[in-house]
Amino acid sequence: CAHGVERWRSDCGCRTGGPPEWNQQWRKPLREGLNWLRDEMAAVFEDRGGALLKDPWAARDDYVSILLDPTDQAREELLKRFASGSLTKSKRAEALGLLESQLMSLYMFTSCGWFFDELSGLEPVQNLKYAARAMDLVRRYGGKDLEPGLMDYLASAKPNDKAFAD
């Protein structure tokens, strides 16, 4: 839209065909919540991933190789390149789980989630599903429950559709 990046973080006013009384005020708290979640997950990733991987951020960037070739062999190759030493089976699973949490952290900002008028629409809900998956992985491998913090932000993100309370 003509508002540039505002479409992805504020009530820019552009419409996609919803009822005239609908707004996009939900974008700001959703964006702030996901930004907070991204930062919290990054801290866990640096801490836990840094203990398992020589360069966790380079490993995260190279994780695309797993998307292109989702085989056990590709996972082994990635760990061979980035593991900080010999990893037990559980530590290997942790490293891969933490990398997957970072992939989900990127996915939760998928552009279509911000484009339309309604928070309860398919696209923002999909972004929240990515966030939920990332939080599940961080809880499992980082031991930190981030859901209550995200829910604090989402409490201010009001849908336009009255069928949904919040």
Residue, then its C-alpha position, 0 to 999 in steps of 0.5 A: c500500500a502507499h503507507g509502506v511498512e505501516r501495513w505490517r505494523s499499524d492501522c494504516g487505513c487501507r482496506t481489503g474489502g471487510p465491512p467499513e467499520w473494521n480497522q487494523q488496530w490489532r496489527k500494532p499489538l500483534r507486531e509488538g508481541l511477535n517482536w518481543l517473542r522473537d527477541e526472547m527466542a533469540a536469547v534462548f537460541e544464543d544461550r542454548g544453541g551457543a552451547l551446542l553449535k560453533d556459530p548458531w546464527a550461521a547454522r540458522d542461516d544454513y538451516v535452509s539446506i534442510l528445507l531444500d533436502p529434508t533428509d536425515q543425511a542433510r541434518e547430519e551434514l548440517l550438524k557436522r558443519f556446525a556442532s561444537g563437538s560430539l553431540t549425544k542423540s538428545k543434544r543433536a535433537e536439541a540443536l535441531g529443535l532450536l534451529e527449527s524454533q528459529l525457522m518458525s520465528l521467521y515464519m511468524f512474520t509471513s507477509c500475508g498475515w499483516f495484509f488483510d483486515e481481520l486478526s482472526g483471518l486465516e493469514p494472521v492465525q497461521n502466523l500465530k500457529y508458527a509462533a505457537r510451534a516456536m514457543d513449543l520448541v523453545r519450551r522443550y529445549g530452552g525450558k522457558d515458557l514464553e506463551p504468557g508473555l505473548m498473551d499479554y500483548l495479544a490481549s490488546a489485539k482486538p479482532n473486528d469479527k465479534a464472534f471472537a472476544d480476543 
